[in-house]
Amino acid sequence: MTNTNIAVEFKDVNKWFDDFHVLKDINLKISIGEKIVICGPSGSGKSTLVRCINSLETHENGAILVNGKTIEKTSKNNQKANSDVGMVFQQFNLFPHLTVKENLILGPMKALGLTKNEAETRAIKLLHRVKIPEQVDKYPNQLSGGQQQRVAIARALCMEPKIMLFDEPTSALDPEMIAEVLDVIIDLAQEGITMIVVTHEMGFAKKAADRMVFMDDGKIVETGNPEGFFENPKTERCKLFLEQILQH
């Protein structure tokens, strides 16, 4: 019987890149509305895990369910499950030849069948939500990195996803722009959408996460609520990681 309260579930998921075993026996349940922050050293499998949720990577064995729908190992059949999922990447992936508004309305018109007026109304509303409505007619290269990332967040939200994935959304930003993007994500976190965030920003994690997931060497080593995770990590590996990252 399917648990209707689960947004995403990994069951014994494994993935390889050639000989490199990147995900090892991953088991994880994420409830609807839950905010998960995934952290860990580089190369631990964090981004790959998130990218498997919307078929940007395919897993070799085990099962992944998104809102009760199984993500197939070949991605042709995953359109319905993927339509529930929005993603924001490290690089902003905006179309440089389109204005901000054009970047936002393209998906809703093509994939959701919205009219141009409907898509523009939604785009303007979401640009207000990410606090940059005045940038609507600019091109990406006229914006700061922080503004571009906020456009990318608005673009993902224009598809009205049930689940939002963020893959190190501030890692390409200058330090002074990180806070403005994280503030937008914190605002989103308070609105009830399911969120899975890969990040090294531990201050953000303490504010926004319901649960921390620590990965190392392709495995989930430790999970817990932020308070216990930061104050009293259970494993030596997690303790060492936190000591290293919190020093910077």
C-alpha positions as CSV (number, residue, x, y, z in Angstrom):
1,M,0.0,0.0,0.0
2,T,1.3,3.5,-0.9
3,N,1.9,6.0,1.8
4,T,0.1,9.1,0.6
5,N,2.1,11.3,2.9
6,I,5.5,10.5,1.2
7,A,6.7,12.9,-1.4
8,V,9.9,11.1,-2.4
9,E,11.1,7.6,-1.4
10,F,14.4,5.9,-2.2
11,K,14.4,2.1,-1.7
12,D,17.9,0.4,-1.9
13,V,19.0,2.7,-4.7
14,N,22.4,2.1,-6.3
15,K,24.1,4.0,-9.1
16,W,27.4,3.7,-10.9
17,F,29.4,5.9,-13.2
18,D,31.3,3.2,-15.1
19,D,33.3,1.6,-12.2
20,F,32.6,4.3,-9.7
21,H,29.8,3.3,-7.3
22,V,28.3,6.7,-6.6
23,L,25.1,5.8,-4.7
24,K,25.2,2.8,-2.3
25,D,22.0,1.3,-1.0
26,I,20.2,4.6,-0.5
27,N,17.1,4.4,1.7
28,L,15.3,7.6,2.4
29,K,11.7,8.8,2.8
30,I,10.8,12.5,2.5
31,S,7.4,13.6,3.7
32,I,5.1,16.0,1.8
33,G,6.0,19.5,3.0
34,E,9.3,18.4,4.6
35,K,12.5,20.5,4.1
36,I,15.6,18.4,3.7
37,V,19.1,19.7,3.6
38,I,21.7,17.2,2.2
39,C,25.3,17.9,3.1
40,G,28.6,16.1,2.9
41,P,32.1,16.3,1.3
42,S,32.5,16.8,-2.5
43,G,32.1,13.5,-4.4
44,S,29.8,12.0,-1.7
45,G,26.9,11.5,-4.1
46,K,24.7,14.4,-3.0
47,S,24.0,16.0,-6.4
48,T,23.6,12.6,-8.0
49,L,21.0,11.6,-5.5
50,V,19.0,14.8,-6.1
51,R,19.3,14.5,-9.9
52,C,17.9,10.9,-9.8
53,I,14.6,12.4,-8.4
54,N,13.8,14.1,-11.7
55,S,15.5,11.6,-14.1
56,L,18.5,13.8,-14.9
57,E,20.5,10.8,-13.8
58,T,19.1,7.2,-13.9
59,H,19.7,4.6,-11.2
60,E,20.8,1.1,-11.9
61,N,18.8,-0.8,-9.2
62,G,16.5,-0.2,-6.4
63,A,13.3,2.0,-6.7
64,I,12.6,5.7,-6.5
65,L,9.0,6.9,-6.0
66,V,7.9,10.5,-6.5
67,N,4.4,11.2,-5.1
68,G,3.7,7.5,-5.3
69,K,4.8,7.2,-9.0
70,T,7.8,5.0,-9.7
71,I,10.7,6.6,-11.5
72,E,11.6,4.1,-14.3
73,K,15.3,3.3,-15.0
74,T,14.7,4.6,-18.6
75,S,13.4,8.1,-18.5
76,K,10.8,8.0,-21.3
77,N,8.0,7.1,-18.9
78,N,8.8,9.6,-16.2
79,Q,7.1,12.7,-17.6
80,K,4.2,12.7,-15.2
81,A,6.4,12.2,-12.1
82,N,8.9,14.8,-13.3
83,S,6.1,17.4,-13.9
84,D,5.7,17.5,-10.1
85,V,9.4,18.4,-9.6
86,G,11.1,21.8,-10.1
87,M,14.9,22.2,-10.0
88,V,17.4,25.0,-9.4
89,F,21.0,24.4,-10.5
90,Q,24.4,25.7,-9.5
91,Q,24.6,27.5,-12.8
92,F,21.5,29.5,-13.6
93,N,20.7,27.8,-17.0
94,L,18.7,30.8,-18.2
95,F,18.3,31.3,-22.0
96,P,20.6,34.3,-22.7
97,H,18.7,35.4,-25.8
98,L,15.4,35.7,-23.9
99,T,14.3,38.4,-21.5
100,V,13.5,37.5,-17.9
101,K,9.8,37.4,-18.7
102,E,10.4,35.2,-21.8
103,N,12.5,32.8,-19.8
104,L,9.6,32.5,-17.3
105,I,6.7,32.1,-19.7
106,L,8.2,29.5,-22.1
107,G,7.7,26.4,-19.9
108,P,4.1,27.2,-18.8
109,M,3.0,27.9,-22.3
110,K,4.7,24.9,-23.9
111,A,4.3,22.2,-21.2
112,L,1.2,23.4,-19.3
113,G,-0.8,25.0,-22.2
114,L,-1.2,28.4,-20.6
115,T,-2.0,31.3,-22.8
116,K,0.6,34.1,-23.1
117,N,-1.5,36.3,-20.8
118,E,-1.9,33.6,-18.2
119,A,1.8,32.8,-18.3
120,E,2.8,36.5,-18.0
121,T,0.4,37.0,-15.1
122,R,2.0,34.0,-13.3
123,A,5.5,35.2,-14.2
124,I,5.0,38.8,-12.8
125,K,3.5,37.4,-9.6
126,L,6.5,35.1,-9.1
127,L,9.0,37.8,-9.8
128,H,7.4,39.8,-7.0
129,R,7.7,36.7,-4.8
130,V,11.5,36.5,-5.5
131,K,11.7,40.3,-5.0
132,I,12.9,41.4,-8.5
133,P,9.8,42.5,-10.4
134,E,11.7,45.4,-11.9
135,Q,14.0,43.1,-13.8
136,V,11.1,41.7,-16.0
137,D,12.3,43.1,-19.3
138,K,16.1,42.7,-18.8
139,Y,18.3,40.0,-20.3
140,P,20.2,37.6,-18.1
141,N,23.6,39.2,-18.8
142,Q,22.2,42.5,-17.5
143,L,21.6,40.9,-14.0
144,S,23.9,40.1,-11.1
145,G,24.5,36.4,-10.3
146,G,22.1,36.6,-7.3
147,Q,19.4,38.2,-9.5
148,Q,19.9,35.5,-12.2
149,Q,19.5,32.7,-9.5
150,R,16.3,34.3,-8.3
151,V,15.0,34.4,-11.9
152,A,15.9,30.7,-12.1
153,I,13.9,30.0,-8.9
154,A,10.9,31.9,-10.2
155,R,11.1,30.0,-13.5
156,A,11.0,26.7,-11.7
157,L,8.0,27.9,-9.6
158,C,6.2,29.0,-12.8
159,M,5.6,25.2,-13.4
160,E,3.8,24.9,-10.1
161,P,5.9,22.0,-8.8
162,K,4.9,20.0,-5.7
163,I,8.6,19.4,-4.9
164,M,11.6,21.8,-5.3
165,L,15.1,20.5,-5.7
166,F,18.1,22.9,-5.2
167,D,21.5,21.6,-6.2
168,E,24.1,23.9,-4.4
169,P,22.1,27.0,-5.5
170,T,24.6,29.5,-4.1
171,S,27.9,27.9,-5.0
172,A,28.4,29.9,-8.2
173,L,27.6,33.2,-6.4
174,D,29.9,35.9,-5.0
175,P,29.7,36.0,-1.2
176,E,27.6,39.2,-1.0
177,M,24.9,37.7,-3.2
178,I,24.5,34.4,-1.3
179,A,22.3,35.9,1.4
180,E,19.8,37.4,-1.0
181,V,19.2,34.0,-2.7
182,L,19.1,32.1,0.6
183,D,16.5,34.6,2.0
184,V,14.2,33.8,-1.0
185,I,14.6,30.0,-0.4
186,I,13.9,30.5,3.3
187,D,10.7,32.4,2.4
188,L,9.7,29.5,0.1
189,A,10.4,27.0,2.9
190,Q,7.8,28.7,5.0
191,E,5.1,28.2,2.4
192,G,4.7,24.4,2.7
193,I,6.3,23.2,-0.5
194,T,8.5,20.0,-0.2
195,M,12.1,21.0,-0.6
196,I,15.4,19.1,-1.0
197,V,18.5,21.3,-0.8
198,V,22.1,20.3,-1.4
199,T,24.2,23.0,0.2
200,H,27.3,23.8,2.3
201,E,25.5,26.8,3.8
202,M,25.0,25.5,7.4
203,G,23.5,28.8,8.7
204,F,20.8,28.4,6.1
205,A,20.3,24.7,7.1
206,K,19.8,25.6,10.7
207,K,17.1,28.1,9.8
208,A,15.3,26.2,7.0
209,A,15.7,22.4,7.4
210,D,13.3,20.1,9.2
211,R,15.9,17.3,8.8
212,M,19.6,17.0,7.9
213,V,21.0,14.2,5.7
214,F,24.8,13.7,5.8
215,M,26.3,11.7,3.0
216,D,29.8,10.4,2.6
217,D,31.3,7.9,0.0
218,G,27.9,7.3,-1.7
219,K,26.1,6.5,1.5
220,I,23.7,8.2,3.9
221,V,25.8,8.2,7.1
222,E,23.5,10.2,9.4
223,T,20.2,11.9,9.5
224,G,18.5,14.0,12.2
225,N,16.8,17.2,13.1
226,P,19.1,20.3,12.8
227,E,19.5,20.9,16.5
228,G,20.7,17.3,17.3
229,F,22.7,17.1,14.1
230,F,24.8,20.3,14.8
231,E,25.0,20.0,18.6
232,N,25.5,16.3,19.0
233,P,26.4,14.4,15.7
234,K,26.2,10.7,16.2
235,T,29.1,9.6,14.0
236,E,32.8,10.5,14.0
237,R,32.7,11.1,10.2
238,C,29.9,13.7,10.6
239,K,31.6,15.3,13.6
240,L,34.8,15.8,11.6
241,F,32.9,17.2,8.6
242,L,31.0,19.7,10.7
243,E,34.2,20.8,12.5
244,Q,35.9,21.4,9.1
245,I,33.0,23.2,7.5
246,L,32.0,25.4,10.5
247,Q,35.5,26.7,10.9
248,H,35.2,28.5,7.5
